[in-house]
Amino acid sequence: MSMTNPTTLSAAQPAANAAALREDMSIRAKLVETTIDALLQPTKGGDARLIEAMRYATLGGGKRLRGYLAVETASLFGVSEQQSARVGASVEMLHAYSLVHDDLPAMDDDDLRRGQPSTHRKFDEATAILAGDALQTKAFEILAEPATHTDASVRIALITAFAAASGAAGMVGGQMIDMEGEGRALPLDEVRHLHALKTGCLIRYSAEAGAILGQADAELQRRLRSYGANIGAAFQIADDVLDATATAEELGKTAGKDEASGKSTFVALLGIDGARAEAERLTKLAIEDLAPFGAKADRLKALAYYVIERRN
């Protein structure tokens, strides 16, 4: 593979590709959306309300960042979109489960998600809990099926990495630390660790999953895992900035909740300008991670800037 010098990249270059990236993200989002729709078909039986709630939580909204990462990184290794879209759908289902549970009254207690009533507000608490449970298990079921990859060892590797990213040592553990930290001033290192688990692990997995699916060598898997970790951290910092600066209409959810909940955030610790500078530092590291892929990774480079420049 050709090498590129990451130090020559500037914010202007990804910005020039922003329109192409948005178009590509839209195309891939539709692909992932269509795949989710096919995998969560409506029913008329006793589980009809459950499936309806699962579809409500996953379809018709969101950036599909995690799904996009899985499909785009897999394309670096010539993986078919039919396979990578299944991985993208899987991670989006698990992400949706986390949001459904995160919005519950016992957690972040939020009535809005993606500009619409949260799942527990649209349906009820018990249905929302069950919908989240079912989305989590469905996500693993999809990865376990031969349609995702004919090689069982690849499916096992995907499932193992997915479980690590989403469980007690990953996303769920981060949510617990976040809840325990409310009303307390956490030091910067603890805030980094918290968000590396709560937000970063699933984004990191999404980037790594494409390399696993493509049976890439260990170094390229490590590169994409590092890229995912860096943009995951930058994504969370951008979220903290948006929570402090954007409106509820822009966000599609309640604004200003971090400060109201007494959470330790990058904005609280570094200020808005300091948080933005940290996000840009991580973005540059993410672009350096992509050096071995050359021009093939141009969309991933542009995506690294997208996550810190977005408005929702």
C-alpha positions as CSV (number, residue, x, y, z in Angstrom):
1,M,0.0,0.0,0.0
2,S,1.1,3.5,-0.7
3,M,2.1,5.8,2.1
4,T,0.9,9.4,2.6
5,N,2.3,12.1,4.9
6,P,-0.4,12.9,7.5
7,T,1.4,16.1,8.5
8,T,0.4,17.6,5.1
9,L,-3.3,17.2,5.8
10,S,-5.1,20.3,7.0
11,A,-8.7,21.1,8.0
12,A,-9.2,22.7,4.5
13,Q,-8.6,19.4,2.7
14,P,-11.3,17.4,4.5
15,A,-13.7,20.4,4.3
16,A,-13.2,20.4,0.5
17,N,-14.4,16.7,0.5
18,A,-17.3,17.4,2.9
19,A,-20.0,17.4,0.3
20,A,-18.8,14.1,-1.2
21,L,-18.6,12.6,2.3
22,R,-22.1,13.7,3.2
23,E,-23.4,12.1,-0.1
24,D,-21.5,8.9,0.6
25,M,-22.7,8.8,4.2
26,S,-26.3,9.3,3.0
27,I,-25.9,6.4,0.5
28,R,-24.4,4.1,3.1
29,A,-27.0,5.2,5.7
30,K,-29.8,4.1,3.3
31,L,-28.0,0.8,2.8
32,V,-27.8,0.2,6.6
33,E,-31.4,1.4,7.0
34,T,-32.6,-1.0,4.3
35,T,-30.7,-3.9,6.0
36,I,-32.2,-3.1,9.4
37,D,-35.7,-2.9,7.9
38,A,-35.2,-6.4,6.3
39,L,-33.8,-7.9,9.5
40,L,-36.7,-6.5,11.7
41,Q,-39.8,-7.3,9.7
42,P,-43.1,-6.3,11.3
43,T,-45.2,-9.2,12.7
44,K,-48.9,-9.7,13.6
45,G,-48.3,-12.0,16.5
46,G,-48.0,-11.5,20.2
47,D,-44.6,-9.9,19.7
48,A,-46.0,-7.3,17.2
49,R,-45.7,-4.4,19.7
50,L,-42.2,-5.4,20.7
51,I,-41.1,-5.5,17.0
52,E,-42.8,-2.1,16.4
53,A,-40.9,-0.6,19.3
54,M,-37.6,-2.1,18.0
55,R,-38.2,-0.6,14.6
56,Y,-39.2,2.7,16.1
57,A,-35.9,2.8,18.0
58,T,-33.7,2.0,15.1
59,L,-35.3,3.2,11.8
60,G,-35.9,6.6,10.4
61,G,-33.1,8.7,11.9
62,G,-29.6,9.2,13.1
63,K,-26.3,9.7,11.4
64,R,-25.5,6.0,11.1
65,L,-21.9,6.9,12.0
66,R,-21.1,3.4,13.4
67,G,-22.7,1.6,10.5
68,Y,-20.9,3.9,8.1
69,L,-17.6,3.1,9.7
70,A,-18.2,-0.7,9.5
71,V,-19.1,-0.5,5.8
72,E,-16.4,2.0,4.8
73,T,-13.5,0.2,6.6
74,A,-14.6,-3.1,5.2
75,S,-14.5,-1.6,1.7
76,L,-10.7,-1.1,2.2
77,F,-10.4,-4.8,2.0
78,G,-12.9,-5.6,-0.8
79,V,-15.6,-6.9,1.4
80,S,-19.1,-7.0,-0.2
81,E,-21.6,-4.4,1.0
82,Q,-24.1,-7.2,1.6
83,Q,-21.8,-8.5,4.3
84,S,-20.6,-5.2,5.8
85,A,-24.1,-3.8,5.9
86,R,-25.1,-6.6,8.1
87,V,-22.3,-5.7,10.5
88,G,-23.3,-2.1,10.2
89,A,-26.9,-3.0,11.0
90,S,-25.8,-5.0,14.0
91,V,-23.8,-2.3,15.6
92,E,-26.6,0.3,14.9
93,M,-29.1,-2.0,16.7
94,L,-26.9,-2.3,19.7
95,H,-26.3,1.4,19.7
96,A,-30.1,1.9,19.5
97,Y,-30.6,-0.4,22.5
98,S,-28.1,1.7,24.5
99,L,-30.0,4.9,23.6
100,V,-33.4,3.4,24.5
101,H,-32.1,2.4,27.9
102,D,-30.1,5.6,28.4
103,D,-33.3,7.7,27.9
104,L,-35.2,5.7,30.6
105,P,-36.3,7.6,33.8
106,A,-33.9,5.5,35.9
107,M,-31.0,6.6,33.7
108,D,-30.8,10.0,31.9
109,D,-34.5,10.5,31.9
110,D,-34.9,12.1,28.5
111,D,-38.1,12.5,26.6
112,L,-36.5,13.3,23.2
113,R,-34.4,11.3,20.9
114,R,-33.6,12.3,17.3
115,G,-36.3,15.0,17.5
116,Q,-39.0,12.4,18.4
117,P,-40.4,11.1,21.6
118,S,-38.1,8.6,23.3
119,T,-39.1,5.0,23.0
120,H,-40.5,4.8,26.5
121,R,-42.5,7.9,25.8
122,K,-43.9,6.6,22.5
123,F,-44.7,3.2,24.0
124,D,-44.1,2.6,27.7
125,E,-41.2,1.9,30.1
126,A,-41.7,-1.9,30.1
127,T,-41.9,-2.1,26.3
128,A,-38.8,0.1,25.9
129,I,-36.8,-2.1,28.3
130,L,-37.8,-5.2,26.4
131,A,-37.2,-3.6,23.0
132,G,-33.6,-2.7,24.1
133,D,-33.0,-6.2,25.4
134,A,-34.2,-7.7,22.1
135,L,-32.2,-5.3,20.0
136,Q,-29.0,-6.3,21.9
137,T,-29.6,-10.0,21.4
138,K,-30.6,-9.5,17.7
139,A,-27.3,-7.6,17.1
140,F,-25.3,-10.7,18.2
141,E,-27.6,-13.1,16.3
142,I,-26.9,-11.2,13.0
143,L,-23.1,-11.5,13.5
144,A,-23.5,-15.3,14.3
145,E,-25.2,-16.0,11.0
146,P,-23.2,-17.4,8.0
147,A,-24.7,-14.6,5.8
148,T,-22.3,-12.2,7.7
149,H,-19.3,-14.3,6.8
150,T,-18.8,-17.9,5.6
151,D,-15.8,-18.4,7.9
152,A,-16.9,-19.2,11.4
153,S,-13.6,-17.9,12.9
154,V,-14.3,-14.5,11.4
155,R,-17.8,-14.5,12.9
156,I,-16.3,-15.5,16.3
157,A,-13.8,-12.7,16.1
158,L,-16.5,-10.2,15.3
159,I,-18.7,-11.4,18.2
160,T,-15.8,-11.4,20.7
161,A,-14.7,-7.9,19.9
162,F,-18.3,-6.7,19.9
163,A,-19.0,-8.2,23.3
164,A,-15.8,-6.6,24.8
165,A,-16.8,-3.2,23.4
166,S,-20.4,-3.3,24.6
167,G,-20.2,-5.0,28.0
168,A,-18.9,-4.2,31.5
169,A,-15.4,-3.4,30.2
170,G,-16.9,-1.2,27.5
171,M,-20.1,0.7,26.8
172,V,-22.2,-0.5,29.8
173,G,-19.3,-0.1,32.2
174,G,-18.9,3.5,30.9
175,Q,-22.6,4.2,31.5
176,M,-22.2,3.0,35.1
177,I,-19.2,5.2,35.7
178,D,-21.1,8.1,34.2
179,M,-24.0,7.6,36.6
180,E,-21.7,7.2,39.6
181,G,-19.9,10.4,38.6
182,E,-23.0,12.7,38.6
183,G,-22.6,15.5,41.1
184,R,-18.9,14.8,41.6
185,A,-15.9,16.6,40.0
186,L,-13.9,13.9,38.2
187,P,-10.3,14.5,37.1
188,L,-9.6,14.7,33.4
189,D,-8.0,11.2,33.2
190,E,-11.2,9.6,34.7
191,V,-13.4,11.6,32.2
192,R,-11.2,10.3,29.4
193,H,-11.6,6.7,30.7
194,L,-15.3,7.1,31.2
195,H,-16.0,8.3,27.6
196,A,-13.5,5.8,26.1
197,L,-15.8,3.1,27.5
198,K,-19.2,4.7,27.2
199,T,-18.9,6.2,23.7
200,G,-15.5,5.3,22.3
201,C,-15.6,1.5,22.5
202,L,-18.5,1.1,20.1
203,I,-17.1,3.5,17.6
204,R,-13.7,1.9,17.9
205,Y,-15.3,-1.5,17.3
206,S,-17.2,-0.2,14.3
207,A,-13.9,0.8,12.6
208,E,-12.1,-2.4,13.7
209,A,-15.0,-4.6,12.5
210,G,-14.4,-3.8,8.9
211,A,-10.8,-5.0,9.2
212,I,-11.9,-8.2,11.0
213,L,-14.5,-8.9,8.3
214,G,-11.9,-8.3,5.6
215,Q,-9.4,-10.6,7.4
216,A,-6.8,-7.8,7.5
217,D,-3.4,-8.4,9.0
218,A,-2.8,-7.5,12.7
219,E,-1.1,-4.2,12.0
220,L,-3.9,-2.9,9.8
221,Q,-6.5,-4.1,12.3
222,R,-4.5,-2.2,15.0
223,R,-4.4,0.9,12.8
224,L,-8.2,1.0,12.3
225,R,-8.8,0.2,16.0
226,S,-6.6,3.2,17.0
227,Y,-8.4,5.3,14.4
228,G,-11.8,4.4,15.8
229,A,-10.6,5.0,19.4
230,N,-9.4,8.5,18.4
231,I,-12.4,9.6,16.5
232,G,-14.6,8.1,19.3
233,A,-12.9,10.3,21.8
234,A,-13.2,13.3,19.5
235,F,-16.9,12.5,18.9
236,Q,-17.6,12.6,22.6
237,I,-15.8,15.9,23.1
238,A,-17.8,17.4,20.2
239,D,-21.0,16.1,22.0
240,D,-19.9,17.9,25.2
241,V,-19.4,21.1,23.2
242,L,-22.8,20.7,21.4
243,D,-24.6,20.0,24.7
244,A,-23.2,23.3,26.0
245,T,-23.7,25.4,22.8
246,A,-26.4,24.0,20.6
247,T,-30.2,24.2,20.9
248,A,-32.6,21.3,21.4
249,E,-33.8,21.7,17.8
250,E,-30.3,21.3,16.5
251,L,-29.5,18.4,18.7
252,G,-32.8,16.5,18.4
253,K,-32.7,15.9,22.1
254,T,-32.7,18.0,25.3
255,A,-29.8,20.5,25.4
256,G,-27.8,21.5,28.5
257,K,-28.4,18.2,30.3
258,D,-24.8,17.6,31.3
259,E,-24.5,20.8,33.3
260,A,-27.9,20.3,34.8
261,S,-27.0,16.8,35.9
262,G,-23.7,17.9,37.4
263,K,-21.6,15.7,35.1
264,S,-17.9,16.1,34.6
265,T,-17.3,16.8,30.9
266,F,-14.5,18.0,28.7
267,V,-16.1,21.4,28.5
268,A,-16.4,21.6,32.3
269,L,-12.7,20.7,32.7
270,L,-11.1,22.4,29.6
271,G,-13.6,25.1,28.6
272,I,-15.2,25.2,25.2
273,D,-12.0,26.4,23.4
274,G,-9.9,23.9,25.2
275,A,-12.3,21.0,24.4
276,R,-12.3,22.0,20.8
277,A,-8.5,22.0,20.7
278,E,-8.4,18.6,22.2
279,A,-10.9,17.3,19.7
280,E,-8.7,18.6,16.9
281,R,-5.6,17.0,18.4
282,L,-7.4,13.6,18.4
283,T,-8.6,14.1,14.9
284,K,-5.0,14.6,13.7
285,L,-4.0,11.4,15.5
286,A,-6.8,9.6,13.8
287,I,-5.6,10.7,10.4
288,E,-2.1,9.6,11.2
289,D,-3.5,6.1,11.9
290,L,-4.7,5.9,8.3
291,A,-1.3,6.5,6.7
292,P,-0.8,3.0,5.3
293,F,-4.1,3.2,3.3
294,G,-3.2,6.3,1.3
295,A,-5.9,7.8,-0.9
296,K,-8.2,4.8,-0.3
297,A,-8.9,6.2,3.2
298,D,-9.7,9.8,2.0
299,R,-13.4,9.4,3.2
300,L,-12.3,8.2,6.6
301,K,-10.0,11.2,6.9
302,A,-12.8,13.5,6.0
303,L,-15.0,11.6,8.5
304,A,-12.5,12.4,11.3
305,Y,-13.1,16.1,10.7
306,Y,-16.9,15.6,10.3
307,V,-17.3,14.2,13.8
308,I,-15.9,17.4,15.4
309,E,-17.6,19.9,12.9
310,R,-21.1,18.5,13.0
311,R,-24.0,20.4,14.6
312,N,-26.0,17.5,16.0
